[in-house]
Structure formats: structure tokens, C-alpha cells
Amino acid sequence: ATCLTPQGVEEAKLIGNVFKLVGAKVSAVFSSPSCRAWQTALHAFGTNYGIANSLLNRTAIIPEQRADFAKKLRALLMGVEIKPGSNVVLTGHGATLEWDGKLVIDEDNTGKRRNRHETGFFVLERKDGRIIAHYKFTSIKEFANVLIRLPLNRQD
């Protein structure tokens, strides 16, 4: 497994900073057991609450097991406690939800076709026993550009 490069460590820290800047509270973080994923959780959020094999890259799993891993991922998403006003973060591999999307996500409102990007993330909601994908960002830059408001006028 490949670990983060020095640039990757800085990008992970940037992810955590963007979450702080937009006021996105995080109550739990789960990661794939791959080195890059758990290091991302560590550097972005200061901790890794749990390792979830269900977040492994699907290329690391034999095809006959992929549906079982998807069911386990869905069970994690449906069972994790989400504290009011906070978020649960999963760090894994970009293609995981694209491989397993139909087994994990009930409704996709992202307007973007799944095309196996290796970077980026989804924003999911758990509601009435369903998992709904509302957004898919292909980078932390795209996420930050949508959420961080800059002042229109210069103020000293």
C-alpha cells in the first residue's frame, strides 16, 4: 500500500482546514485500511476513529466478494451514529462508490454520472432508511470554491 507523499500530507491538512473554515463539524471518521486513506484521516481530522475494510479499493477485492463488501459499507453508513449538526467522514478510494453505487446509494441527485474518478468525494444524507447522494466533488478545491465566501469589498 502506498502512503501519502509530503504533498499528500499537506493536501490532507488542507481538507481539514476547509472543513473548519466552512464550519463542518465532524463527529466520526472511518477509513480504509490502506495507508493513504488512514493517513488522510489522521492529517485532515487529527484522528482515525475506525478502520473499515468495506472501504477498501474494489480492485483489491476479488469480484465475487465485491457485493458483500458493498453490503457491509451500506451497513456501516446506516448504522453509524450521526450526532446532530455534525458529519461522519469516510476516507477511502474514489472509485468505491462508483463500483458499488447501486448497492450503497438509493438516490443519486448529484447530476454527475459515476465515472470512476480516483479523487474527490460524495456528500451523502441518510434519511428515512435511504442513502441519498446530494453532491459529488472531484476535488477539495471544487468543494472549497462552492462553500467559502470571500468578501466583495476590501476592508482594512
Residue pairs with C-beta under 8 A, 6 or more apart in sequence:
1 34
1 35
1 36
2 34
2 35
2 36
3 35
3 36
3 39
4 12
4 35
4 36
4 39
4 40
4 43
8 36
8 39
8 40
9 39
9 43
11 140
12 39
12 40
12 42
12 43
12 44
13 43
13 44
14 140
15 40
15 44
15 140
16 43
16 44
16 45
16 46
18 140
18 143
18 144
18 147
18 148
19 26
19 44
19 45
21 144
21 148
22 144
22 147
22 148
24 87
25 83
25 85
25 86
25 87
26 45
26 86
26 87
26 88
26 89
27 81
27 82
27 83
27 86
27 87
27 88
28 49
28 50
28 80
28 81
28 82
28 88
28 89
29 41
29 45
29 47
29 48
29 49
29 50
29 88
29 89
29 90
29 91
30 41
30 48
30 49
30 50
30 51
30 52
30 55
30 76
30 80
30 88
30 89
30 90
30 91
31 37
31 38
31 40
31 41
31 48
31 50
31 51
31 52
31 55
31 90
31 91
31 92
32 38
32 51
32 52
32 53
32 55
32 56
32 57
32 91
32 92
32 93
32 96
33 51
33 52
33 53
33 55
33 56
34 56
34 57
34 60
34 92
34 93
37 55
37 91
37 92
37 93
38 48
38 51
38 91
40 91
41 47
41 48
41 49
41 89
41 91
42 48
44 89
44 91
45 89
52 72
52 73
52 76
52 90
52 92
53 69
53 72
54 69
54 70
54 72
54 73
54 75
54 76
55 73
55 90
55 91
55 92
55 93
55 96
56 69
56 92
56 93
56 96
57 92
57 93
57 95
57 96
58 66
58 69
58 93
58 95
58 96
58 99
58 100
59 95
61 69
66 99
66 100
67 100
67 103
69 100
70 99
70 100
70 103
70 104
71 103
73 96
73 100
73 104
74 103
74 104
74 131
76 90
77 104
77 124
77 126
77 131
78 126
78 129
78 131
80 88
82 88
82 126
93 118
94 116
94 117
94 118
94 119
94 120
94 121
95 116
95 117
95 118
97 104
97 105
97 114
97 122
97 133
98 114
98 115
98 116
98 117
99 116
101 108
101 114
101 133
104 131
105 122
105 124
105 131
105 132
105 133
106 130
106 131
106 132
107 130
107 131
107 132
107 133
108 114
108 132
108 133
109 132
109 133
109 134
110 122
110 133
110 134
110 135
110 136
112 136
117 138
119 138
119 139
120 136
120 137
120 138
120 139
120 142
121 136
121 137
121 143
122 133
122 135
122 136
122 137
123 133
123 134
123 135
123 136
123 137
124 131
124 132
124 133
124 134
125 131
125 132
125 134
126 132
137 143
137 146
